[in-house]
Amino acid sequence: MDKEIWKEIIGIIPDTELIVIIKNLNIKIKGFRELNAKNISTSKKIVTVQLINNFEKIIKYYNKLNIKPLNSDKQISSEDIRGVGKEKLITLYEDGLNLHFIFGALLSSEKTEHHNIAKDFKVLILNKYKKNNLADIEMSNANEPSGNAQNFKVNVKKIEKKLDEYKKKNQAITKELNTLSKKYKEDIRVLTESNNVLKKELKIEKEKSKKSEKKILEINSELLLYNKQLKEAQELLSNTNEVASSIEEAQNLFSEILILGDPQNEITDNLKKKGLNVVNTRDILQISNTDFIKSFREIWILSFLVPAQYKRSIKIKKNQSINDFKDFKVLREELERRMNK
């Protein structure tokens, strides 16, 4: 660490900034309970010694800089300062960035090249302002009535340049507005003429529309009558289909059922008329191994009427359903259930 150059840097820190830095780094100054604007000037030597003794905190402080120069809207970090050339560092200073920030950022770096830049920059800025030390530069600029005079001139030139740019842009915009104004007036004229033509065409179309509306009313009246007749015909057809469907459903309800054994009951006799097939016990042996018995989906065997040896002789297919009824009561309940589905 080059203590002499750090002492010089600490010496050019403005009093108000120095108080803030000491508070932020939580450095205690011997003999002073608290530093303020009144006692800071008399304690500069003690403060400098204490800051040098807390060198690691100083390095850490300048390593994490994130500040905005007085005459700039852009935040600048320590890395930003280290990444520019010596001439650019002059510009940063003239834009309002204090010298202690520039030197602090360079000398707090771990890289020797940044330390060398700091030395070269010091020579450059002393020559530029024709001063012997950094304090004289800061003192000279502090005594100027409106800040850095050279910086003021630079800002004036920048403002004048901006004004010229705005004048040129204003002239271009004015020219463009005049062109647009002419085009707008021409467009209005064309649109007005087109509008008049459209009004005439609209009037003609309205007259045609009235005639068409009358014709449409007549057609709609005919359609209403036709729809009424069609609806009546559809209702009649629907009723006819429902009757036919009911008849067909009643006929088909028992057409796929074959009852083996005739209970000779009024219920089964009536259902024979609706398609129910019933085979007398004496006829079972004759049909037991024929295609007739295999043509039904369900086979109902009345065990109370069909002997066991007859049952064994019946040959059925795998997909046929077999229901075995042990008495007439169970048979009657199943028939009623099927009819009431």
VENQUI-V540428 format. One record per residue. N is the residue number from 1. RES is the residue in one small letter. PHI is phi in radians with two decimals (999 if undefined). NEAR is the number of other ideal C-beta (glycine too) atoms within 12 Angstrom. D_FIRST is the distance of its C-alpha to the first C-alpha in Angstrom with 2 decimals. Layout:
N|RES|PHI|NEAR|D_FIRST, N|RES|PHI|NEAR|D_FIRST
This chain:
1|m|999|17|0.00, 2|d|-1.54|19|3.82, 3|k|-1.07|17|5.81, 4|e|-1.10|17|8.89, 5|i|-1.23|26|8.95, 6|w|-1.21|31|8.27, 7|k|-1.08|27|10.99, 8|e|-1.14|29|13.05, 9|i|-1.12|40|12.93, 10|i|-1.08|39|13.98, 11|g|-1.17|29|16.55, 12|i|-1.73|35|18.26, 13|i|-1.31|33|18.78, 14|p|-0.99|25|22.57, 15|d|-0.96|25|23.81, 16|t|-1.12|16|25.66, 17|e|-1.23|25|22.77, 18|l|-1.10|34|20.46, 19|i|-1.08|26|23.25, 20|v|-1.11|19|23.53, 21|i|-1.09|33|19.84, 22|i|-1.09|33|19.95, 23|k|-1.17|18|23.26, 24|n|-1.11|17|22.21, 25|l|-1.52|26|19.22, 26|n|0.94|13|21.67, 27|i|-1.73|29|19.54, 28|k|-1.54|19|21.85, 29|i|-1.79|30|21.69, 30|k|-1.07|14|23.43, 31|g|1.55|15|26.68, 32|f|-2.27|20|27.06, 33|r|-1.20|10|29.04, 34|e|-2.68|15|28.19, 35|l|-1.50|31|26.41, 36|n|-2.56|19|28.69, 37|a|-1.09|16|29.44, 38|k|-1.41|12|31.11, 39|n|-1.81|20|28.52, 40|i|-1.15|27|25.20, 41|s|-1.20|18|25.47, 42|t|-1.47|16|26.05, 43|s|-1.99|26|23.17, 44|k|-1.02|26|20.30, 45|k|-1.13|18|18.63, 46|i|-1.10|23|19.05, 47|v|-1.07|33|17.88, 48|t|-1.07|28|14.63, 49|v|-1.08|20|14.00, 50|q|-1.12|27|15.15, 51|l|-1.17|36|12.99, 52|i|-1.11|26|9.73, 53|n|-1.20|21|11.53, 54|n|-1.86|24|12.27, 55|f|-1.00|25|8.90, 56|e|-1.09|16|10.67, 57|k|-1.17|22|13.50, 58|i|-1.08|36|11.78, 59|i|-1.02|25|10.45, 60|k|-1.09|18|14.03, 61|y|-1.09|34|15.63, 62|y|-1.32|38|14.43, 63|n|-1.24|24|15.10, 64|k|-1.95|19|18.65, 65|l|-1.14|32|19.62, 66|n|-2.67|17|23.32, 67|i|-2.23|28|24.54, 68|k|-2.14|19|27.39, 69|p|-1.01|27|27.21, 70|l|-0.99|24|29.78, 71|n|-1.84|24|32.14, 72|s|-2.44|20|31.85, 73|d|-1.71|10|33.36, 74|k|-1.71|16|30.92, 75|q|-1.26|15|28.09, 76|i|-2.20|30|24.74, 77|s|-1.81|20|22.06, 78|s|-1.04|31|18.42, 79|e|-1.14|20|19.92, 80|d|-1.07|24|22.42, 81|i|-1.13|39|19.92, 82|r|-1.24|34|18.09, 83|g|-1.62|19|21.57, 84|v|-1.96|25|22.89, 85|g|-1.40|15|22.89, 86|k|-1.11|26|21.77, 87|e|-1.13|16|25.32, 88|k|-1.17|21|25.44, 89|l|-1.12|34|22.28, 90|i|-1.05|29|24.35, 91|t|-1.09|29|27.15, 92|l|-1.04|37|25.10, 93|y|-1.12|40|24.15, 94|e|-1.28|32|27.82, 95|d|-1.46|30|28.93, 96|g|1.94|26|27.33, 97|l|-1.48|34|23.82, 98|n|-1.07|36|21.58, 99|l|-1.06|45|18.74, 100|h|-1.16|37|16.12, 101|f|-1.20|38|17.21, 102|i|-1.13|43|16.91, 103|f|-1.16|43|13.41, 104|g|-1.08|36|12.32, 105|a|-1.12|39|14.08, 106|l|-1.23|41|12.66, 107|l|-1.40|41|8.88, 108|s|-1.47|33|9.56, 109|s|-1.26|24|11.30, 110|e|-1.43|13|10.90, 111|k|-1.60|17|12.56, 112|t|-1.13|13|11.44, 113|e|-1.05|15|14.53, 114|h|-1.24|29|13.43, 115|h|-1.12|23|10.38, 116|n|-1.16|18|13.17, 117|i|-1.08|28|15.51, 118|a|-1.06|35|13.40, 119|k|-1.14|22|13.58, 120|d|-1.14|21|17.26, 121|f|-1.12|35|18.04, 122|k|-1.08|34|16.94, 123|v|-1.07|20|19.30, 124|l|-1.12|24|21.93, 125|i|-1.30|34|22.14, 126|l|-1.15|23|22.16, 127|n|-1.17|15|24.98, 128|k|-1.07|22|26.78, 129|y|-1.69|27|27.02, 130|k|0.93|11|27.27, 131|k|-2.12|21|24.76, 132|n|-1.59|16|22.38, 133|n|-2.62|23|19.54, 134|l|-1.18|34|18.81, 135|a|-1.08|24|20.46, 136|d|-1.11|20|23.63, 137|i|-1.13|35|23.81, 138|e|-1.14|31|23.63, 139|m|-1.12|18|26.07, 140|s|-1.07|24|28.40, 141|n|-1.24|30|28.58, 142|a|-1.17|18|29.05, 143|n|-1.43|13|32.06, 144|e|-1.24|17|33.81, 145|p|-1.09|9|36.79, 146|s|-2.23|16|36.30, 147|g|1.47|24|32.57, 148|n|-1.25|32|31.27, 149|a|-1.11|17|34.34, 150|q|-1.13|24|33.40, 151|n|-1.10|26|32.63, 152|f|-1.08|21|36.03, 153|k|-1.08|16|37.75, 154|v|-1.09|21|36.20, 155|n|-1.13|23|37.37, 156|v|-1.08|16|40.81, 157|k|-1.08|14|41.11, 158|k|-1.10|19|40.16, 159|i|-1.13|15|42.78, 160|e|-1.08|14|45.36, 161|k|-1.11|14|44.74, 162|k|-1.10|14|45.16, 163|l|-1.06|14|48.36, 164|d|-1.07|14|49.76, 165|e|-1.09|14|49.09, 166|y|-1.16|14|50.79, 167|k|-1.08|14|53.74, 168|k|-1.11|14|54.24, 169|k|-1.12|14|54.03, 170|n|-1.11|14|56.46, 171|q|-1.12|14|58.89, 172|a|-1.13|14|58.77, 173|i|-1.17|14|59.32, 174|t|-1.06|14|62.19, 175|k|-1.09|14|63.82, 176|e|-1.14|14|63.49, 177|l|-1.12|14|64.94, 178|n|-1.09|14|67.92, 179|t|-1.09|14|68.56, 180|l|-1.14|14|68.35, 181|s|-1.10|14|70.64, 182|k|-1.08|14|73.28, 183|k|-1.10|14|73.02, 184|y|-1.08|14|73.29, 185|k|-1.09|14|76.48, 186|e|-1.14|14|77.99, 187|d|-1.09|14|77.14, 188|i|-1.10|14|78.80, 189|r|-1.08|14|81.93, 190|v|-1.11|14|82.18, 191|l|-1.13|14|81.63, 192|t|-1.10|14|84.28, 193|e|-1.08|14|86.82, 194|s|-1.09|14|86.00, 195|n|-1.12|14|86.36, 196|n|-1.11|14|89.83, 197|v|-1.10|14|90.91, 198|l|-1.12|14|89.63, 199|k|-1.09|14|91.52, 200|k|-1.10|14|94.76, 201|e|-1.10|14|94.14, 202|l|-1.13|14|93.29, 203|k|-1.08|14|96.56, 204|i|-1.10|14|98.49, 205|e|-1.13|14|96.64, 206|k|-1.12|14|97.39, 207|e|-1.11|14|101.09, 208|k|-1.13|14|100.91, 209|s|-1.12|14|98.98, 210|k|-1.08|14|101.75, 211|k|-1.12|14|104.32, 212|s|-1.16|14|102.08, 213|e|-1.08|14|101.54, 214|k|-1.09|14|105.30, 215|k|-1.13|14|105.75, 216|i|-1.12|14|102.94, 217|l|-1.08|14|104.64, 218|e|-1.12|14|107.86, 219|i|-1.13|14|106.10, 220|n|-1.08|14|104.23, 221|s|-1.10|14|107.57, 222|e|-1.14|14|109.04, 223|l|-1.11|14|105.98, 224|l|-1.04|14|106.31, 225|l|-1.12|14|109.94, 226|y|-1.10|14|109.09, 227|n|-1.10|14|106.29, 228|k|-1.10|14|108.71, 229|q|-1.12|14|111.28, 230|l|-1.11|14|108.68, 231|k|-1.10|14|107.42, 232|e|-1.11|14|111.00, 233|a|-1.13|14|111.60, 234|q|-1.14|14|108.38, 235|e|-1.12|14|109.35, 236|l|-1.10|14|112.79, 237|l|-1.13|14|111.33, 238|s|-1.11|14|108.85, 239|n|-1.11|14|111.67, 240|t|-1.11|14|113.72, 241|n|-1.14|15|110.82, 242|e|-1.12|14|110.26, 243|v|-1.10|14|113.95, 244|a|-1.08|14|113.93, 245|s|-1.14|14|110.74, 246|s|-1.12|15|112.25, 247|i|-1.13|15|115.35, 248|e|-1.13|15|113.39, 249|e|-1.13|19|111.07, 250|a|-1.13|21|114.09, 251|q|-1.24|18|115.64, 252|n|-1.53|17|112.50, 253|l|-1.00|23|111.52, 254|f|-2.04|30|113.73, 255|s|-1.19|22|114.46, 256|e|-1.71|21|111.98, 257|i|-1.90|34|113.36, 258|l|-2.11|36|116.26, 259|i|-1.74|42|118.01, 260|l|-1.72|41|119.90, 261|g|1.95|33|122.74, 262|d|-1.75|28|124.67, 263|p|-1.34|31|124.75, 264|q|0.88|16|127.42, 265|n|-2.10|21|125.91, 266|e|-1.04|13|126.06, 267|i|-1.11|26|122.25, 268|t|-1.20|31|121.98, 269|d|-1.12|16|125.11, 270|n|-1.18|16|123.57, 271|l|-1.24|30|120.27, 272|k|-1.06|24|122.16, 273|k|-1.24|17|122.86, 274|k|-1.71|25|119.08, 275|g|1.90|23|118.39, 276|l|-1.22|32|118.31, 277|n|-1.85|28|119.75, 278|v|-2.23|33|121.79, 279|v|-2.02|33|123.54, 280|n|-1.11|21|126.40, 281|t|-1.04|27|126.03, 282|r|-1.18|15|128.92, 283|d|-1.65|21|127.23, 284|i|-1.10|33|123.87, 285|l|-1.08|22|124.90, 286|q|-1.23|17|126.00, 287|i|-1.85|26|122.59, 288|s|-1.03|26|120.27, 289|n|-2.14|15|119.27, 290|t|-2.01|19|119.57, 291|d|-1.21|12|117.17, 292|f|-1.05|20|118.52, 293|i|-1.18|30|116.77, 294|k|-1.45|19|113.53, 295|s|-1.51|19|113.43, 296|f|-1.78|31|112.40, 297|r|-1.42|21|108.86, 298|e|-2.20|28|109.98, 299|i|-2.04|34|112.76, 300|w|-1.85|40|114.13, 301|i|-1.89|36|116.33, 302|l|-1.58|36|118.64, 303|s|-1.07|24|118.77, 304|f|-1.34|21|121.58, 305|l|-2.11|30|123.76, 306|v|-1.81|31|122.51, 307|p|-1.12|19|123.40, 308|a|-1.05|14|120.66, 309|q|-1.17|12|122.20, 310|y|-1.21|24|122.11, 311|k|-1.07|24|118.45, 312|r|-1.17|15|117.65, 313|s|-1.44|20|119.45, 314|i|-1.38|33|117.28, 315|k|-1.83|20|114.84, 316|i|-2.18|29|111.86, 317|k|-1.56|16|108.73, 318|k|-1.10|8|105.20, 319|n|-1.50|13|104.15, 320|q|-1.51|21|107.16, 321|s|-1.63|17|106.74, 322|i|-1.98|24|109.27, 323|n|-2.05|26|110.26, 324|d|-1.94|24|112.69, 325|f|-1.87|28|114.71, 326|k|-1.53|17|116.53, 327|d|-2.63|16|118.68, 328|f|-1.21|24|119.73, 329|k|-1.05|16|117.72, 330|v|-1.12|20|114.39, 331|l|-1.09|33|115.70, 332|r|-1.07|20|116.72, 333|e|-1.06|16|113.34, 334|e|-1.19|27|111.49, 335|l|-1.12|33|113.87, 336|e|-1.14|15|113.37, 337|r|-1.08|13|109.61, 338|r|-1.11|26|109.67, 339|m|-1.25|19|111.93, 340|n|-1.64|9|109.71, 341|k|-1.06|11|106.45
